[in-house]
Amino acid sequence: MPKSKLRKKVQEQRAHDQELIDLTPQGPLESPSWLVPTMIGSFLVGLFWIVTFYVSQTQYPIPNIGAWNMLVGFAFIAFGFSLATKWR
């Protein structure tokens, strides 16, 4: 006796669904252990850099680059934010 078309479609659909399940990537469910300390450290270094720049009346942390010290401080903070996007 021939099999019904409906049964064949259901079996094909299940096989297709199983292939999709097998192809889904299984990434890590937790962040690496170094990520949070590096992120917080980057935030703090950037904050300290900018505060030092203002408190020293633009003389430190690097005297010869002047207001570019602000960009360095914000670069540390931006690096911290980029790490924050990877935190789970």
FENCOR-V573644 format. One record per helix or strand. SS is the DSSP state (~ for helix, > for strand). FROM is the first residue (numbers start at 1). LEN is the number of residues. If there is no record, write none. Layout:
((SS/FROM/LEN) (SS/FROM/LEN))
This chain:
((~/5/19) (~/33/23) (~/63/3) (~/68/17))
